[in-house]
């Protein structure tokens, strides 16, 4: 059974760096073809893809946010960490991590999401 | 990259069929066979319904089907039921290394 859980601060101040951790079970990031993605959703708005990291270390980022994002994986801990620098109020959103596999690149298992509010 | 374009809302009566469109470009929807569709009920995480343009995710009702023509993908829900009322999003591979979601469609069961 695949599960993913996001954790991190619920409130960050403008200009701060956000660090979110996705802890998963039921699969390994050492398995060829497996990846973990990050997606966010501002309140009342659409989903937005942020990042992907694959088993072999390939990292992918949304072109519009690439300069602010870093994703790292720790396969031994079954964790993926997303950092986003220079947070602003527009970054207030629910942040999800999700499991994916090549080649279909779909998100078939999702965490419950964590709401991050950016406010001073 | 711009979000894929979906109609803001689609409605239908119980038992009817509805179709949600997802329009992209030749750089995303039109090139790669990787369009997926997600259903999201209020306050819940999205649920994968369709992937690889037309494949139904495990456990998803046969009432849901996906198709694609050119730069437009579509999700059809037949035999509309009350529980189908939700937000629906498409997602496509864009330029090989990126992904892009659609603008979202609210489905209302009248």
Interface residues (C-beta under 8 A of the other chain):
Chain A: X37 X39 X46 X47 X48 X49 X52 X60 X62 X63 X64 X96 X103 X104 X105 X106 X107 X108 X110 X111 X112 X113
Chain B: X1 X3 X34 X36 X38 X40 X45 X46 X47 X48 X51 X52 X55 X57 X89 X91 X93 X97 X98 X99 X100 X101 X102 X103 X104
